[in-house]
Amino acid sequence: MSLPSLPRLEGVSLAILAEELGTPFYAYSKKALLAPFLELTRGLAPLGDPLICFAVKSCSNLSILRVLAAQGAGMDLVSGGELARAVEAGTPAERIVFSGVGKSRGEMREALLTGKDGILAFNVESIEELRALGEEAGAQGRIARVSLRFNPDVDPKTHPYIATGLHDNKFGLDRRALLEAAAECAKLPHLRLNGLSIHIGSQLTSLAPLSQAFRSLRAVIPEVEERSGRKLDHVDLGGGLGIRYRKEKPPSIAAYCALVLRHFGPRSGLPRPLRVLVEPGRLISGAAGVLVTRVVYRKKQGKRRFLICDAGMNDLVRPALYDGYHEVVSVEPLGRNGAKAVLTDVVGPVCESSDFLAKGRRLAAELPEGALLAVLNAGAYGFSMSSNYNTRPRPPEVLVDGSSSRVIRRRETVNDLLAAERL
Ligand SMILES: *Cc1c(COP(=O)(O)O)cnc(C)c1O
């Protein structure tokens, strides 16, 4: 038996990248980034004018955003910082939507002043936010285009920390509040209600909760139009489609597109066609990235074996934060001598017991100190969630395209970290 390995990403040797850059580092495959985006684009084409807004928070490097923006992607933001990224990456304001429960007035102002008419939609999550936005738009002499985020109260059957469409989550407006907000919009002259949005959770591995949410969304449209006295232009179906980290069987992109078409497509029976927006993050970026790390020490403690690596929870927090699973493989092919596998924990150097990348994995018994490991499917919520905990400079990011590679974020230095504190 030979154990799985990943010597190269597209045509680029990860061992050579490790020589050049040091470890740890993130590497992304351009091909793997574009494949799901293009498949989604083709699958949703029957809608006429769909807009795929990439969830920037999943993987927010400027070069990654540029690649997607150049293919016609829009961007789904959750902060003013992400707005700056989207704009710098060349995304027109017409393709930007702004989500999140806690937009500050300053963030609202920046988004209102982006482009000629402000961004395509503020996805508003509370009446309080709606009023604040109305005031800010008035103060800027602008019209804010609003999409109200509906909380359809469905259980997405995912980890509780990434479920967002249940009534008890902080997200969205339940039906009553939604109708109230729709009526409020009609009273506020600087707001224009254009759409409704939902986003029920992340890493969904079944279409059933989405189907239920789409049905509830459709049902509420006429009521919202009546209360607001306006016809809607679009529905924003959020993101959340899962990827395969382990043994999950997430729905295919084709099945997802078929579901969207069934509910909102030309033959869906909607009284009037509505433009469809979607906000995928993980689906686009998740499988495109790997985190490459080097084994610093092998350690045995009682029955447990540890590979202590130079990447830790500050570099990739998903395992610590919500038990995220990532396959870990050797970079070098192990072949015949790598035959024997033993249960191993792959851990980092950070001073927390939750600092692990993988637990109880069957890894080659003789992976030596200095061996390179690749942590797979680390493109989404990997680097973008990284931190400087333990005063660890964050790793570089590299974009691989065929047989060439380009550093798209340099490694931070300790000096970078201290500079902000030398006042
Ligand atoms: C995080 C988020 C997304 C993307 O979720 P994925 O699971 O990465 O697809 C989309 N929309 C909103 C509002 C979000 O908060």
PDBQT file of the ligand as one rigid body, heavy atoms in Angstrom, charges set to zero:
ROOT
HETATM    1  C1  LIG A 501     -20.284  33.456   4.681  1.00  0.00    +0.000 C 
HETATM    2  C2  LIG A 501     -21.401  33.852   3.809  1.00  0.00    +0.000 A 
HETATM    3  C3  LIG A 501     -21.528  33.320   2.524  1.00  0.00    +0.000 A 
HETATM    4  C4  LIG A 501     -20.618  32.241   1.979  1.00  0.00    +0.000 C 
HETATM    5  O1  LIG A 501     -20.811  31.042   2.627  1.00  0.00    +0.000 OA
HETATM    6  P1  LIG A 501     -20.112  29.722   2.027  1.00  0.00    +0.000 P 
HETATM    7  O2  LIG A 501     -20.557  28.651   2.936  1.00  0.00    +0.000 OA
HETATM    8  O3  LIG A 501     -18.647  29.948   2.069  1.00  0.00    +0.000 OA
HETATM    9  O4  LIG A 501     -20.625  29.556   0.652  1.00  0.00    +0.000 OA
HETATM   10  C5  LIG A 501     -22.540  33.803   1.713  1.00  0.00    +0.000 A 
HETATM   11  N1  LIG A 501     -23.399  34.740   2.158  1.00  0.00    +0.000 NA
HETATM   12  C6  LIG A 501     -23.328  35.263   3.403  1.00  0.00    +0.000 A 
HETATM   13  C7  LIG A 501     -24.304  36.287   3.822  1.00  0.00    +0.000 C 
HETATM   14  C8  LIG A 501     -22.327  34.833   4.266  1.00  0.00    +0.000 A 
HETATM   15  O5  LIG A 501     -22.268  35.348   5.496  1.00  0.00    +0.000 OA
ENDROOT
TORSDOF 0
